[in-house]
Amino acid sequence: MLAEIIFFALLGYFIYKVVFDFIVPVSHAARQMKQQFRDIHQQGQRQAGTYQQQQPADARPPRPETPRPKHPSDEYIDFEEVK
């Protein structure tokens, strides 16, 4: 009878230690990380909105540059034989 009480008391103590020393801090850290990701996302959204407001409505995006024609001398690389 006394052994059962001691066993269940120790079992309860170990369960308590695992829950409050490991599981609760991990869940708290996970919650903080989610909040930080939300904050960063919202900050990026605000900055993107500010950037779009600064752009004039009639501004066109810049044209991509056309590639210049290659000269035959651009295609060859000098080769030195290594002995």
VEXDREN-952514 format. One record per atom (N, C-alpha, C, O, CB): residue number from 1; residue in one letter; x, y, z. Coordinates in steps of 0.05 Angstrom, whole numbers. Glycine has a CB too. Example, Ala and Ser with C-alpha at 12.3 -4.5 7.8 and 13.67 -1.06 7.14 Angstrom:
2
nr / rest / X / Y / Z
1 / A / 264 / -114 / 156
1 / A / 246 / -90 / 156
1 / A / 264 / -66 / 156
1 / A / 285 / -66 / 169
1 / A / 226 / -89 / 181
2 / S / 257 / -45 / 142
2 / S / 273 / -21 / 143
2 / S / 258 / 1 / 157
2 / S / 268 / 23 / 161
2 / S / 282 / -12 / 114
This chain:
83
nr / rest / X / Y / Z
1 / M / 16 / -24 / 0
1 / M / 0 / 0 / 0
1 / M / 17 / 25 / 0
1 / M / 13 / 43 / -16
1 / M / -19 / 0 / 24
2 / L / 37 / 27 / 17
2 / L / 55 / 50 / 18
2 / L / 71 / 52 / -7
2 / L / 77 / 74 / -16
2 / L / 73 / 48 / 43
3 / A / 79 / 29 / -18
3 / A / 95 / 29 / -43
3 / A / 79 / 41 / -66
3 / A / 89 / 55 / -83
3 / A / 105 / 1 / -50
4 / E / 53 / 35 / -67
4 / E / 36 / 45 / -88
4 / E / 33 / 76 / -86
4 / E / 34 / 90 / -106
4 / E / 8 / 32 / -87
5 / I / 30 / 86 / -62
5 / I / 28 / 114 / -57
5 / I / 53 / 129 / -66
5 / I / 52 / 149 / -79
5 / I / 22 / 121 / -28
6 / I / 76 / 117 / -58
6 / I / 102 / 129 / -66
6 / I / 105 / 128 / -97
6 / I / 114 / 148 / -109
6 / I / 126 / 114 / -53
7 / F / 98 / 105 / -109
7 / F / 100 / 102 / -138
7 / F / 83 / 123 / -152
7 / F / 93 / 137 / -171
7 / F / 92 / 74 / -147
8 / F / 58 / 126 / -144
8 / F / 40 / 146 / -157
8 / F / 49 / 175 / -152
8 / F / 45 / 192 / -168
8 / F / 12 / 141 / -148
9 / A / 60 / 179 / -128
9 / A / 70 / 206 / -122
9 / A / 93 / 213 / -140
9 / A / 95 / 235 / -151
9 / A / 78 / 208 / -92
10 / L / 112 / 194 / -144
10 / L / 135 / 199 / -161
10 / L / 126 / 201 / -190
10 / L / 136 / 219 / -205
10 / L / 156 / 176 / -159
11 / L / 107 / 185 / -199
11 / L / 97 / 186 / -226
11 / L / 84 / 214 / -230
11 / L / 88 / 226 / -251
11 / L / 76 / 164 / -231
12 / G / 68 / 223 / -212
12 / G / 55 / 249 / -214
12 / G / 76 / 271 / -215
12 / G / 73 / 290 / -230
12 / G / 36 / 253 / -191
13 / Y / 97 / 269 / -199
13 / Y / 118 / 289 / -198
13 / Y / 133 / 290 / -225
13 / Y / 138 / 312 / -235
13 / Y / 138 / 283 / -176
14 / F / 139 / 267 / -237
14 / F / 153 / 267 / -263
14 / F / 135 / 277 / -285
14 / F / 144 / 292 / -303
14 / F / 162 / 238 / -270
15 / I / 110 / 271 / -284
15 / I / 91 / 282 / -304
15 / I / 89 / 312 / -302
15 / I / 89 / 326 / -322
15 / I / 63 / 269 / -302
16 / Y / 88 / 321 / -277
16 / Y / 87 / 350 / -272
16 / Y / 112 / 364 / -283
16 / Y / 110 / 385 / -296
16 / Y / 84 / 356 / -242
17 / K / 135 / 352 / -277
17 / K / 161 / 364 / -287
17 / K / 162 / 365 / -317
17 / K / 171 / 385 / -329
17 / K / 185 / 348 / -276
18 / V / 154 / 343 / -330
18 / V / 154 / 342 / -360
18 / V / 136 / 364 / -371
18 / V / 143 / 378 / -390
18 / V / 147 / 314 / -370
19 / V / 112 / 366 / -360
19 / V / 93 / 385 / -371
19 / V / 102 / 413 / -367
19 / V / 101 / 429 / -385
19 / V / 65 / 380 / -358
20 / F / 110 / 420 / -342
20 / F / 116 / 448 / -337
20 / F / 144 / 456 / -342
20 / F / 150 / 480 / -344
20 / F / 110 / 454 / -308
21 / D / 162 / 438 / -346
21 / D / 190 / 445 / -353
21 / D / 196 / 441 / -382
21 / D / 217 / 451 / -392
21 / D / 209 / 428 / -336
22 / F / 179 / 427 / -397
22 / F / 185 / 423 / -425
22 / F / 162 / 431 / -443
22 / F / 166 / 448 / -461
22 / F / 191 / 394 / -430
23 / I / 139 / 420 / -439
23 / I / 116 / 425 / -457
23 / I / 106 / 454 / -456
23 / I / 102 / 466 / -477
23 / I / 93 / 406 / -451
24 / V / 103 / 465 / -433
24 / V / 93 / 493 / -431
24 / V / 113 / 513 / -443
24 / V / 105 / 530 / -458
24 / V / 88 / 500 / -401
25 / P / 140 / 511 / -436
25 / P / 158 / 530 / -449
25 / P / 159 / 527 / -480
25 / P / 162 / 547 / -494
25 / P / 186 / 526 / -438
26 / V / 158 / 503 / -490
26 / V / 158 / 499 / -519
26 / V / 134 / 511 / -532
26 / V / 136 / 525 / -552
26 / V / 160 / 469 / -526
27 / S / 111 / 507 / -520
27 / S / 87 / 519 / -532
27 / S / 88 / 550 / -530
27 / S / 78 / 564 / -548
27 / S / 61 / 509 / -518
28 / H / 99 / 560 / -508
28 / H / 102 / 589 / -505
28 / H / 121 / 600 / -527
28 / H / 115 / 621 / -538
28 / H / 112 / 596 / -477
29 / A / 143 / 587 / -531
29 / A / 162 / 596 / -552
29 / A / 149 / 594 / -580
29 / A / 154 / 612 / -596
29 / A / 187 / 578 / -551
30 / A / 134 / 573 / -585
30 / A / 121 / 571 / -611
30 / A / 101 / 594 / -615
30 / A / 99 / 604 / -637
30 / A / 106 / 544 / -613
31 / R / 86 / 601 / -594
31 / R / 67 / 623 / -596
31 / R / 82 / 649 / -602
31 / R / 73 / 665 / -618
31 / R / 50 / 625 / -570
32 / Q / 105 / 653 / -588
32 / Q / 120 / 678 / -593
32 / Q / 130 / 679 / -622
32 / Q / 130 / 700 / -634
32 / Q / 143 / 680 / -573
33 / M / 140 / 657 / -632
33 / M / 150 / 656 / -660
33 / M / 128 / 662 / -679
33 / M / 132 / 677 / -698
33 / M / 163 / 628 / -666
34 / K / 104 / 651 / -675
34 / K / 82 / 657 / -693
34 / K / 75 / 687 / -693
34 / K / 70 / 699 / -714
34 / K / 57 / 641 / -685
35 / Q / 75 / 698 / -669
35 / Q / 70 / 727 / -667
35 / Q / 91 / 744 / -681
35 / Q / 84 / 763 / -694
35 / Q / 68 / 735 / -637
36 / Q / 116 / 736 / -679
36 / Q / 137 / 750 / -692
36 / Q / 135 / 748 / -723
36 / Q / 139 / 768 / -737
36 / Q / 165 / 740 / -683
37 / F / 128 / 724 / -733
37 / F / 124 / 721 / -761
37 / F / 100 / 739 / -771
37 / F / 102 / 751 / -792
37 / F / 118 / 692 / -768
38 / R / 79 / 740 / -755
38 / R / 56 / 757 / -763
38 / R / 65 / 786 / -764
38 / R / 58 / 801 / -782
38 / R / 33 / 753 / -743
39 / D / 80 / 795 / -743
39 / D / 89 / 822 / -742
39 / D / 107 / 829 / -767
39 / D / 103 / 850 / -779
39 / D / 105 / 828 / -717
40 / I / 125 / 811 / -774
40 / I / 143 / 816 / -797
40 / I / 126 / 817 / -822
40 / I / 131 / 834 / -840
40 / I / 164 / 794 / -798
41 / H / 107 / 799 / -825
41 / H / 90 / 799 / -849
41 / H / 74 / 825 / -851
41 / H / 72 / 837 / -872
41 / H / 70 / 774 / -848
42 / Q / 62 / 834 / -829
42 / Q / 47 / 859 / -829
42 / Q / 65 / 882 / -836
42 / Q / 57 / 901 / -850
42 / Q / 33 / 863 / -802
43 / Q / 89 / 882 / -825
43 / Q / 108 / 904 / -831
43 / Q / 115 / 904 / -861
43 / Q / 116 / 925 / -873
43 / Q / 134 / 901 / -814
44 / G / 119 / 881 / -872
44 / G / 125 / 879 / -901
44 / G / 101 / 889 / -917
44 / G / 105 / 902 / -938
44 / G / 132 / 851 / -909
45 / Q / 77 / 882 / -909
45 / Q / 53 / 891 / -923
45 / Q / 51 / 922 / -922
45 / Q / 44 / 934 / -942
45 / Q / 27 / 878 / -911
46 / R / 57 / 933 / -899
46 / R / 56 / 962 / -896
46 / R / 76 / 976 / -914
46 / R / 71 / 996 / -927
46 / R / 60 / 971 / -867
47 / Q / 100 / 964 / -914
47 / Q / 121 / 976 / -931
47 / Q / 114 / 973 / -961
47 / Q / 119 / 992 / -976
47 / Q / 148 / 962 / -925
48 / A / 103 / 951 / -969
48 / A / 95 / 947 / -996
48 / A / 73 / 967 / -1003
48 / A / 73 / 978 / -1025
48 / A / 85 / 918 / -1002
49 / G / 54 / 972 / -985
49 / G / 33 / 992 / -990
49 / G / 45 / 1020 / -993
49 / G / 36 / 1035 / -1009
49 / G / 12 / 991 / -968
50 / T / 64 / 1026 / -976
50 / T / 77 / 1052 / -978
50 / T / 92 / 1056 / -1004
50 / T / 91 / 1077 / -1016
50 / T / 96 / 1057 / -954
51 / Y / 105 / 1035 / -1013
51 / Y / 120 / 1036 / -1038
51 / Y / 101 / 1040 / -1061
51 / Y / 106 / 1056 / -1079
51 / Y / 136 / 1010 / -1042
52 / Q / 78 / 1026 / -1061
52 / Q / 59 / 1029 / -1083
52 / Q / 47 / 1056 / -1083
52 / Q / 40 / 1067 / -1105
52 / Q / 37 / 1007 / -1081
53 / Q / 43 / 1068 / -1060
53 / Q / 32 / 1095 / -1059
53 / Q / 51 / 1116 / -1070
53 / Q / 43 / 1136 / -1081
53 / Q / 23 / 1103 / -1031
54 / Q / 77 / 1111 / -1067
54 / Q / 98 / 1130 / -1077
54 / Q / 100 / 1129 / -1107
54 / Q / 109 / 1149 / -1119
54 / Q / 124 / 1123 / -1064
55 / Q / 94 / 1107 / -1120
55 / Q / 96 / 1104 / -1149
55 / Q / 74 / 1120 / -1162
55 / Q / 50 / 1118 / -1154
55 / Q / 95 / 1075 / -1157
56 / P / 80 / 1137 / -1182
56 / P / 59 / 1151 / -1196
56 / P / 42 / 1131 / -1212
56 / P / 51 / 1110 / -1221
56 / P / 71 / 1172 / -1216
57 / A / 17 / 1138 / -1216
57 / A / -2 / 1120 / -1229
57 / A / 4 / 1116 / -1259
57 / A / -1 / 1094 / -1269
57 / A / -31 / 1130 / -1226
58 / D / 16 / 1136 / -1272
58 / D / 21 / 1134 / -1300
58 / D / 49 / 1123 / -1306
58 / D / 57 / 1122 / -1330
58 / D / 17 / 1160 / -1314
59 / A / 64 / 1116 / -1286
59 / A / 91 / 1106 / -1290
59 / A / 90 / 1078 / -1302
59 / A / 75 / 1060 / -1292
59 / A / 108 / 1106 / -1264
60 / R / 106 / 1073 / -1323
60 / R / 107 / 1047 / -1335
60 / R / 131 / 1032 / -1324
60 / R / 151 / 1044 / -1316
60 / R / 109 / 1049 / -1366
61 / P / 129 / 1006 / -1322
61 / P / 153 / 991 / -1313
61 / P / 175 / 993 / -1333
61 / P / 170 / 996 / -1357
61 / P / 145 / 961 / -1308
62 / P / 200 / 992 / -1325
62 / P / 222 / 995 / -1344
62 / P / 223 / 972 / -1363
62 / P / 216 / 949 / -1356
62 / P / 249 / 997 / -1329
63 / R / 231 / 978 / -1387
63 / R / 233 / 958 / -1408
63 / R / 257 / 940 / -1403
63 / R / 278 / 949 / -1394
63 / R / 235 / 970 / -1436
64 / P / 254 / 914 / -1408
64 / P / 277 / 897 / -1405
64 / P / 297 / 903 / -1427
64 / P / 290 / 909 / -1450
64 / P / 269 / 867 / -1405
65 / E / 323 / 901 / -1420
65 / E / 343 / 907 / -1440
65 / E / 344 / 885 / -1460
65 / E / 342 / 861 / -1454
65 / E / 371 / 911 / -1427
66 / T / 348 / 893 / -1485
66 / T / 351 / 872 / -1506
66 / T / 380 / 863 / -1506
66 / T / 398 / 879 / -1503
66 / T / 343 / 884 / -1535
67 / P / 384 / 837 / -1509
67 / P / 411 / 827 / -1508
67 / P / 427 / 836 / -1532
67 / P / 417 / 836 / -1554
67 / P / 412 / 796 / -1506
68 / R / 451 / 844 / -1527
68 / R / 468 / 854 / -1550
68 / R / 478 / 830 / -1565
68 / R / 483 / 808 / -1553
68 / R / 491 / 872 / -1540
69 / P / 483 / 833 / -1591
69 / P / 493 / 810 / -1607
69 / P / 521 / 802 / -1598
69 / P / 537 / 820 / -1591
69 / P / 492 / 817 / -1637
70 / K / 526 / 777 / -1598
70 / K / 552 / 767 / -1589
70 / K / 571 / 767 / -1613
70 / K / 564 / 760 / -1635
70 / K / 550 / 739 / -1577
71 / H / 595 / 774 / -1607
71 / H / 616 / 773 / -1627
71 / H / 630 / 746 / -1625
71 / H / 631 / 735 / -1603
71 / H / 637 / 796 / -1623
72 / P / 640 / 735 / -1646
72 / P / 653 / 709 / -1645
72 / P / 677 / 708 / -1625
72 / P / 683 / 687 / -1614
72 / P / 664 / 701 / -1672
73 / S / 689 / 731 / -1620
73 / S / 712 / 731 / -1602
73 / S / 702 / 728 / -1573
73 / S / 718 / 721 / -1555
73 / S / 728 / 757 / -1605
74 / D / 677 / 734 / -1567
74 / D / 666 / 732 / -1540
74 / D / 661 / 703 / -1532
74 / D / 659 / 696 / -1509
74 / D / 641 / 747 / -1538
75 / E / 660 / 685 / -1552
75 / E / 653 / 657 / -1546
75 / E / 677 / 640 / -1539
75 / E / 673 / 617 / -1530
75 / E / 638 / 646 / -1569
76 / Y / 701 / 649 / -1544
76 / Y / 724 / 633 / -1539
76 / Y / 739 / 642 / -1514
76 / Y / 741 / 666 / -1508
76 / Y / 743 / 634 / -1563
77 / I / 748 / 622 / -1499
77 / I / 763 / 628 / -1475
77 / I / 792 / 618 / -1480
77 / I / 796 / 596 / -1490
77 / I / 750 / 614 / -1450
78 / D / 811 / 634 / -1472
78 / D / 839 / 625 / -1476
78 / D / 844 / 601 / -1459
78 / D / 835 / 599 / -1436
78 / D / 859 / 648 / -1468
79 / F / 859 / 582 / -1470
79 / F / 864 / 557 / -1456
79 / F / 894 / 554 / -1452
79 / F / 910 / 557 / -1471
79 / F / 853 / 532 / -1471
80 / E / 902 / 548 / -1428
80 / E / 930 / 543 / -1423
80 / E / 933 / 514 / -1413
80 / E / 918 / 506 / -1395
80 / E / 942 / 563 / -1402
81 / E / 950 / 500 / -1425
81 / E / 954 / 472 / -1418
81 / E / 970 / 470 / -1392
81 / E / 990 / 484 / -1389
81 / E / 968 / 456 / -1440
82 / V / 960 / 454 / -1373
82 / V / 974 / 451 / -1347
82 / V / 990 / 425 / -1349
82 / V / 979 / 404 / -1355
82 / V / 953 / 450 / -1323
83 / K / 1015 / 427 / -1342
83 / K / 1033 / 404 / -1343
83 / K / 1038 / 394 / -1315
83 / K / 1053 / 374 / -1312
83 / K / 1059 / 410 / -1357
